[in-house]
Amino acid sequence: MAKILFVLSGSDFWTLADGTRHPTGFWADEAAAPFAAFTAAGHEVVVATPGGVLPSPDPASLAPEVNGGPEGAAEVAATVARFAALGTPLALADVELADYAAVFYPGGHAPMEDLAVDATSGALLTAALDSGRPLGVVCHGPAALLAAERADGSSPFAGYRLTAFTNAEETQAGFADRARWLLQDRLVALGVEFEESTPWAPHVVVDRNLYTGQNPASAAPLAAELVKALG
């Protein structure tokens, strides 16, 4: 059994371009589906957040219409409850990477608020990438990559193939013209090779030990790839 570190945003809002706070959090199924996959494979999940605050699911991500109906919503809610039952998260500053076989970052808009500018998270991502451990990041989770920086100011992810929530999906979700910045644009500016597929369809990109998923539908197949990588 391996220990897998889940790094979640500690924010329950996302500041829009006009300064208003949009209620958000982690996208429930992007945490629930991987959590279920990892624990079913016999692995242990440990949660860490900035400052060790309790993470909140985005209320919209618990709705039946985004979970295939009431039954799917109930299943996601039950897994999130198991996830919450793990107790108080670790503070990111207290994480010892050597304790974990893999690192996973779920999405939701919340990482754009805090993890995108969190130097401690950025250092952890850099260390995880350099260690060769499987590093999984899905949807808006790659916003955290923006805080990763080498001593010369370059991104450790420059030159990697990856995917994330696309400009097209942000437009269809109704936030592209309300956001302070778009994730795809910022990632491309880092020098990554951004791979975009059909909006809302599952899409996973693997480059060396970096595993990325484009959107919520990509969380489960991304987790399956990580389970295979862990043996």
N, C-alpha and C positions, 0 to 999 in steps of 0.2 A: 504493500500500500504506500502510495506517495502522498505527500502534502502539496496542495496546490494553493497558491496565494491568489485570492480575488481582491483586486484593488477597485474600490468604488468611490465615486464622487461623494463628498459630504454635503453638497448643496441641494437645496430643495427649490431653487429658482434659477432662471437664466435671464440675464439682463439683455433686453432687446435694444435696438439702435436708438429708440426714442427714450430710453432710460427706464421704461417700465419693466417690472419683474414678472416673467412668465413662470407659473408654477411648473416644476418638473422634478427630476430625480433620476434614478437609474431606470432604464426600460425593463419592466418586470421579466419578460420572457428571455431577454438577453442575459439575464442572470439565472433565471429559473431553469431554463433548458440545459445550459452547461452544468449547473449545480447538480441537477438530476442525473446527467450523463456521467459526471465524474464520481459521484457517490455510488451510483449503480455499479461502476467499475471497481469499487472498493477503495477509492481515494478519499483523502480527508481534505475538506475545504476550510481555509482560514481567511477571514475577511480583514482587510485593512482600509482605512480611510484617512484623509487629512485630519490630524488632530484626534483620531479615534472616535469621531462623532458617529452616531447611528445614521446609516444611510436610509433614504426614503425612496420608495418606488414612485415613478411618475404616475399620478392618478389616472391619466389617460391610458396608460399601458395595462390597466387592470380591467378595462371595459370589454364586454363580450364581443363587440364588433371588431376588435383587433386581435382576438384570440380564438376566432373560429366559432364563436357562439358561447352560450352560458356554460356548457360543460368544459370547454377549453379555458374559459376565464376562471372557473372554480379550480381547475387543475393548477393553473399558474399561481393563483392565490395561495393554494395549499403548499406549493413548493417555496414560495416567498416566505410563508410562515415558518417552514423548516429552516430556511436560510436565516431568518431573524432569530430563531431559537438558538443559533450558535453563540449568542451573547454579544457583549461589548466588543466592537472591532479593535484590532490593534491600531495604534497610531503609525502612520507611514514612517515616521522618524525612528520607530523602534523595530522595524522589520529587519531581520537578518536573512538575506537572500539565500545563504547557504542552507537554510532550513527547508527550502522548497524545491521541488522537482520541476515546477512550471509556474508561470505567472499569467493571469488572465484579467483583462480589463473589459467589463461590459460597457454598453453605451447608454443612450438617453442624452438629452441636451445638457444635463448637468455637468459632465466633464468639460464642456466649453466654458463653464463659469469658473471652476476652480482648478482642475487638473491640468488644463491648458497652460497655466502659469505657475504650477507647483514645482519648484526646483527639486524638492525631495523625491517626488514622483519621477521627475525627469532623470535624476541620477539613478533611481532604481531601474527604470526602463533601459538606460544605457548599460548598466551592469548586467541586467538579464540578457540583453542582446549579445553582449560580448562573452557571456558565460557559455553560450550554446544551448541553454535551457529553452524548451518550447515557450514562446511568448505569444499569447493569443490576445487579439484586440478586435472588437467588433463595433460596427455602426458609427456612433459618435465617440466611441472610446478612443479612436486614434487622435482625438484632440489632445490627449495627454502627450503624444509624441512631440508636440510643439514646444514642450518645456525641456526636452532632452537636448543637451548641447555638449560638445567636446570642448577641450581647453582652448582650441583655436576658433571657437564660435561656430563650427560646422555642426550639422545634424548627423548623429550616428546612423540615421535611417536613410540618408542620401544614397541614391543608387539602388535601394531596395524596391522590389515590386510589391505593391500592396493595394488594398482597396479600403473604402470607407463609405459612409453615407454621402451620396453624390449631390451635386448642385441640382440635378434634375429631380431627385427625390425631395430635396429641401423645397424646391419650387412647388412640387405637387402637394407637399405637406402644408403649404401656405406660409412658410417662414422665410423664404429666400429674400424677399424685399423688406423684411422686418429685422433681420439679423445684423449684428455689427460686422460680421465676417462669415464667409462660407468655408466649411471645413475642406472641401476638395481643393479650393483655391490655395488655402494656406499650406496644405500638404504638398501640392505641386511646387510651391515656392521653396520648400525645403530641399527639393531636388530628388524626390522619390519618383518612381515610375508608377503612376496611378493607373489602375486597371478598372474600368467602369463597365458594368454589364446592365442588363435590362432593369429598369426601376422595379424595386420591391421583390425581385426574384432572388433566390439563394445564389450567392456568389462568394467563393472562398479562394483566396490567393495564398500560396505557400512559397516563401523564398527563404532558403536556408532554415533558420529556426524561428522565423517570423511568420505567424499565421494570422491572417486578417479576414474579416467578413464584412460585406458591404452594408447590410441592413438587418432588421430584426429576423427576417426569414433565414438569414445566414448563420444565426447563433448555434442552432442545433448541428448543422453539418460541420461548422467550425469546431465545435466541441468533439464531434466524432473523430475528426482529424487529430486533435490533441490527444484523445484517448489512445489512438493508434500509435502516436509518437511516444507515448509513455509506456507502451508495451503492455 
